[in-house]
Amino acid sequence: MPPVGNIIRLDFPSHLDMLDVVQILTDHVGQVGGLDEDSTHWVGVAVRESVINAIKHGNAEDRAKRVTVELRLEPRGEPARLVVRVLDQGPGFDPDAVADPLAPENLLRSSGRGIFFMRSFMDDITLQRIPEGGMEVRMVKNLGAGE
């Protein structure tokens, strides 16, 4: 477990009302980490999409189920990356089965766009089932110059 003070964790019921709180916090952590305005915006889009997916698709907007968002600057003293984890308590899914939103037959469909945005705006993304149930989205944004 990372040292205290290195991680911010939000745990909340599956409701879209929390998106603004997540957005404000993500923007602030990005700025503290040294991201420029554009990078901060696009990281916010990626995080927002992952939280929307967790609430709507993962937990089916069931307020009895929780969403957890963790933001961490690593390493602690001189951060080189922002690591974001978004966890839900839904049934999970196969990330390889998500339709390519750029395929001609999917251009007018909305499914798959959130994951596409996450992959486009972050430097690394991992989607995996959680052993105790649910899904975890782990995204990394490098904080180095020109990233």
ZADO-1210 file (C-alpha; in nm, 4 decimals, padded with zeros to 6 digits):
<atoms>
<atom x="00.0000" y="00.0000" z="00.0000" code="MET" pos="1"/>
<atom x="00.1357" y="00.3462" z="-00.0893" code="PRO" pos="2"/>
<atom x="00.2329" y="00.5867" z="00.1880" code="PRO" pos="3"/>
<atom x="-00.0468" y="00.7904" z="00.3460" code="VAL" pos="4"/>
<atom x="-00.0928" y="01.1196" z="00.1657" code="GLY" pos="5"/>
<atom x="00.0022" y="00.9765" z="-00.1732" code="ASN" pos="6"/>
<atom x="-00.3450" y="00.8576" z="-00.2688" code="ILE" pos="7"/>
<atom x="-00.6893" y="01.0117" z="-00.2862" code="ILE" pos="8"/>
<atom x="-00.9792" y="00.7677" z="-00.2738" code="ARG" pos="9"/>
<atom x="-01.3467" y="00.8402" z="-00.3362" code="LEU" pos="10"/>
<atom x="-01.6048" y="00.5716" z="-00.2652" code="ASP" pos="11"/>
<atom x="-01.9652" y="00.6544" z="-00.3532" code="PHE" pos="12"/>
<atom x="-02.3014" y="00.5071" z="-00.4565" code="PRO" pos="13"/>
<atom x="-02.3580" y="00.4523" z="-00.8288" code="SER" pos="14"/>
<atom x="-02.5104" y="00.7850" z="-00.9216" code="HIS" pos="15"/>
<atom x="-02.4115" y="01.0294" z="-01.1937" code="LEU" pos="16"/>
<atom x="-02.4377" y="01.3221" z="-00.9491" code="ASP" pos="17"/>
<atom x="-02.0815" y="01.2393" z="-00.8387" code="MET" pos="18"/>
<atom x="-01.9280" y="01.3126" z="-01.1795" code="LEU" pos="19"/>
<atom x="-01.8641" y="01.6795" z="-01.1048" code="ASP" pos="20"/>
<atom x="-01.6827" y="01.5951" z="-00.7802" code="VAL" pos="21"/>
<atom x="-01.4657" y="01.3408" z="-00.9616" code="VAL" pos="22"/>
<atom x="-01.3960" y="01.5936" z="-01.2389" code="GLN" pos="23"/>
<atom x="-01.2900" y="01.8717" z="-01.0018" code="ILE" pos="24"/>
<atom x="-01.0647" y="01.6373" z="-00.8065" code="LEU" pos="25"/>
<atom x="-00.9079" y="01.4893" z="-01.1202" code="THR" pos="26"/>
<atom x="-00.8387" y="01.8356" z="-01.2627" code="ASP" pos="27"/>
<atom x="-00.6767" y="01.9450" z="-00.9373" code="HIS" pos="28"/>
<atom x="-00.4533" y="01.6373" z="-00.9102" code="VAL" pos="29"/>
<atom x="-00.3506" y="01.6780" z="-01.2760" code="GLY" pos="30"/>
<atom x="-00.2539" y="02.0394" z="-01.2134" code="GLN" pos="31"/>
<atom x="-00.0618" y="01.9482" z="-00.8973" code="VAL" pos="32"/>
<atom x="00.1190" y="01.6835" z="-01.1020" code="GLY" pos="33"/>
<atom x="00.2245" y="01.9471" z="-01.3541" code="GLY" pos="34"/>
<atom x="-00.0021" y="01.8627" z="-01.6470" code="LEU" pos="35"/>
<atom x="-00.0726" y="02.1489" z="-01.8850" code="ASP" pos="36"/>
<atom x="-00.4290" y="02.2694" z="-01.9409" code="GLU" pos="37"/>
<atom x="-00.4930" y="02.0498" z="-02.2470" code="ASP" pos="38"/>
<atom x="-00.3548" y="01.7339" z="-02.0859" code="SER" pos="39"/>
<atom x="-00.5544" y="01.8032" z="-01.7698" code="THR" pos="40"/>
<atom x="-00.8702" y="01.8315" z="-01.9802" code="HIS" pos="41"/>
<atom x="-00.8116" y="01.5051" z="-02.1692" code="TRP" pos="42"/>
<atom x="-00.7213" y="01.3126" z="-01.8538" code="VAL" pos="43"/>
<atom x="-01.0471" y="01.4446" z="-01.7073" code="GLY" pos="44"/>
<atom x="-01.2377" y="01.3148" z="-02.0107" code="VAL" pos="45"/>
<atom x="-01.0808" y="00.9691" z="-01.9722" code="ALA" pos="46"/>
<atom x="-01.1577" y="00.9521" z="-01.5990" code="VAL" pos="47"/>
<atom x="-01.5105" y="01.0817" z="-01.6502" code="ARG" pos="48"/>
<atom x="-01.5762" y="00.8167" z="-01.9174" code="GLU" pos="49"/>
<atom x="-01.4485" y="00.5392" z="-01.6916" code="SER" pos="50"/>
<atom x="-01.6695" y="00.6552" z="-01.4036" code="VAL" pos="51"/>
<atom x="-01.9746" y="00.6810" z="-01.6319" code="ILE" pos="52"/>
<atom x="-01.9052" y="00.3264" z="-01.7544" code="ASN" pos="53"/>
<atom x="-01.8710" y="00.2015" z="-01.3951" code="ALA" pos="54"/>
<atom x="-02.2003" y="00.3615" z="-01.2914" code="ILE" pos="55"/>
<atom x="-02.4100" y="00.2884" z="-01.6009" code="LYS" pos="56"/>
<atom x="-02.2705" y="-00.0340" z="-01.7422" code="HIS" pos="57"/>
<atom x="-02.0886" y="-00.1894" z="-01.4475" code="GLY" pos="58"/>
<atom x="-02.3319" y="-00.1206" z="-01.1660" code="ASN" pos="59"/>
<atom x="-02.6417" y="-00.0575" z="-01.3823" code="ALA" pos="60"/>
<atom x="-02.7019" y="00.2625" z="-01.1791" code="GLU" pos="61"/>
<atom x="-02.7822" y="00.0495" z="-00.8746" code="ASP" pos="62"/>
<atom x="-02.7243" y="00.2884" z="-00.5821" code="ARG" pos="63"/>
<atom x="-02.6634" y="-00.0073" z="-00.3518" code="ALA" pos="64"/>
<atom x="-02.3458" y="-00.0782" z="-00.5510" code="LYS" pos="65"/>
<atom x="-02.0356" y="00.1352" z="-00.5048" code="ARG" pos="66"/>
<atom x="-01.7856" y="00.2996" z="-00.7351" code="VAL" pos="67"/>
<atom x="-01.4328" y="00.3644" z="-00.6109" code="THR" pos="68"/>
<atom x="-01.2002" y="00.6160" z="-00.7743" code="VAL" pos="69"/>
<atom x="-00.8355" y="00.6369" z="-00.6695" code="GLU" pos="70"/>
<atom x="-00.5929" y="00.9050" z="-00.7855" code="LEU" pos="71"/>
<atom x="-00.2218" y="00.8721" z="-00.7076" code="ARG" pos="72"/>
<atom x="00.0870" y="01.0659" z="-00.8105" code="LEU" pos="73"/>
<atom x="00.3902" y="00.8316" z="-00.8319" code="GLU" pos="74"/>
<atom x="00.6528" y="00.8326" z="-00.6986" code="PRO" pos="75"/>
<atom x="00.5616" y="01.0385" z="-00.3991" code="ARG" pos="76"/>
<atom x="00.8525" y="01.2854" z="-00.3852" code="GLY" pos="77"/>
<atom x="00.8882" y="01.3706" z="-00.7537" code="GLU" pos="78"/>
<atom x="00.5807" y="01.2427" z="-00.9404" code="PRO" pos="79"/>
<atom x="00.6441" y="01.1034" z="-01.2877" code="ALA" pos="80"/>
<atom x="00.2947" y="00.9684" z="-01.3500" code="ARG" pos="81"/>
<atom x="-00.0670" y="00.9972" z="-01.2462" code="LEU" pos="82"/>
<atom x="-00.2272" y="00.6593" z="-01.1774" code="VAL" pos="83"/>
<atom x="-00.6066" y="00.6383" z="-01.1731" code="VAL" pos="84"/>
<atom x="-00.8079" y="00.3324" z="-01.0697" code="ARG" pos="85"/>
<atom x="-01.1843" y="00.3086" z="-01.1136" code="VAL" pos="86"/>
<atom x="-01.3597" y="00.0060" z="-00.9640" code="LEU" pos="87"/>
<atom x="-01.7210" y="-00.1067" z="-00.9802" code="ASP" pos="88"/>
<atom x="-01.9221" y="-00.3943" z="-00.8341" code="GLN" pos="89"/>
<atom x="-02.0895" y="-00.5098" z="-01.1543" code="GLY" pos="90"/>
<atom x="-02.0720" y="-00.8451" z="-01.3336" code="PRO" pos="91"/>
<atom x="-01.7675" y="-00.7487" z="-01.5404" code="GLY" pos="92"/>
<atom x="-01.7126" y="-00.7833" z="-01.9134" code="PHE" pos="93"/>
<atom x="-01.4610" y="-00.9022" z="-02.1678" code="ASP" pos="94"/>
<atom x="-01.2679" y="-00.5926" z="-02.2854" code="PRO" pos="95"/>
<atom x="-01.1736" y="-00.7710" z="-02.6092" code="ASP" pos="96"/>
<atom x="-01.5428" y="-00.8091" z="-02.6958" code="ALA" pos="97"/>
<atom x="-01.6086" y="-00.4325" z="-02.6980" code="VAL" pos="98"/>
<atom x="-01.6886" y="-00.3160" z="-03.0502" code="ALA" pos="99"/>
<atom x="-01.4424" y="-00.0875" z="-03.2289" code="ASP" pos="100"/>
<atom x="-01.6219" y="00.2503" z="-03.2443" code="PRO" pos="101"/>
<atom x="-01.4247" y="00.3451" z="-03.5572" code="LEU" pos="102"/>
<atom x="-01.5442" y="00.0456" z="-03.7597" code="ALA" pos="103"/>
<atom x="-01.7857" y="00.1637" z="-04.0327" code="PRO" pos="104"/>
<atom x="-02.0740" y="-00.0439" z="-03.8931" code="GLU" pos="105"/>
<atom x="-02.0301" y="00.1161" z="-03.5478" code="ASN" pos="106"/>
<atom x="-01.9867" y="00.4833" z="-03.6384" code="LEU" pos="107"/>
<atom x="-02.3403" y="00.5727" z="-03.5314" code="LEU" pos="108"/>
<atom x="-02.3399" y="00.3546" z="-03.2198" code="ARG" pos="109"/>
<atom x="-02.2298" y="00.4918" z="-02.8844" code="SER" pos="110"/>
<atom x="-02.0888" y="00.1698" z="-02.7379" code="SER" pos="111"/>
<atom x="-01.7128" y="00.1427" z="-02.7101" code="GLY" pos="112"/>
<atom x="-01.6469" y="00.5163" z="-02.7285" code="ARG" pos="113"/>
<atom x="-01.5613" y="00.5561" z="-02.3588" code="GLY" pos="114"/>
<atom x="-01.2905" y="00.2892" z="-02.3717" code="ILE" pos="115"/>
<atom x="-01.1641" y="00.4382" z="-02.6992" code="PHE" pos="116"/>
<atom x="-01.1320" y="00.7803" z="-02.5302" code="PHE" pos="117"/>
<atom x="-00.9513" y="00.6289" z="-02.2320" code="MET" pos="118"/>
<atom x="-00.7019" y="00.4550" z="-02.4603" code="ARG" pos="119"/>
<atom x="-00.6562" y="00.7716" z="-02.6673" code="SER" pos="120"/>
<atom x="-00.5961" y="01.0162" z="-02.3837" code="PHE" pos="121"/>
<atom x="-00.3958" y="00.8072" z="-02.1369" code="MET" pos="122"/>
<atom x="-00.0513" y="00.6515" z="-02.1790" code="ASP" pos="123"/>
<atom x="-00.1496" y="00.3109" z="-02.0445" code="ASP" pos="124"/>
<atom x="-00.4813" y="00.1446" z="-01.9641" code="ILE" pos="125"/>
<atom x="-00.5643" y="-00.1949" z="-01.8157" code="THR" pos="126"/>
<atom x="-00.9149" y="-00.3363" z="-01.7826" code="LEU" pos="127"/>
<atom x="-00.9575" y="-00.6449" z="-01.5677" code="GLN" pos="128"/>
<atom x="-01.2104" y="-00.8344" z="-01.3618" code="ARG" pos="129"/>
<atom x="-01.1682" y="-00.8034" z="-00.9862" code="ILE" pos="130"/>
<atom x="-01.1502" y="-01.1430" z="-00.8093" code="PRO" pos="131"/>
<atom x="-01.4152" y="-01.0391" z="-00.5534" code="GLU" pos="132"/>
<atom x="-01.6451" y="-00.9164" z="-00.8331" code="GLY" pos="133"/>
<atom x="-01.6616" y="-00.6107" z="-01.0555" code="GLY" pos="134"/>
<atom x="-01.4186" y="-00.4459" z="-01.2915" code="MET" pos="135"/>
<atom x="-01.1081" y="-00.2375" z="-01.2439" code="GLU" pos="136"/>
<atom x="-00.9919" y="00.0216" z="-01.4938" code="VAL" pos="137"/>
<atom x="-00.6329" y="00.1307" z="-01.4306" code="ARG" pos="138"/>
<atom x="-00.5070" y="00.4271" z="-01.6297" code="MET" pos="139"/>
<atom x="-00.1662" y="00.5949" z="-01.6284" code="VAL" pos="140"/>
<atom x="-00.0728" y="00.9381" z="-01.7572" code="LYS" pos="141"/>
<atom x="00.2976" y="01.0228" z="-01.7722" code="ASN" pos="142"/>
<atom x="00.3740" y="01.3647" z="-01.6309" code="LEU" pos="143"/>
<atom x="00.7022" y="01.4269" z="-01.8140" code="GLY" pos="144"/>
<atom x="00.7626" y="01.7244" z="-02.0372" code="ALA" pos="145"/>
<atom x="00.5766" y="01.7062" z="-02.3662" code="GLY" pos="146"/>
<atom x="00.3488" y="01.4227" z="-02.2528" code="GLU" pos="147"/>
</atoms>
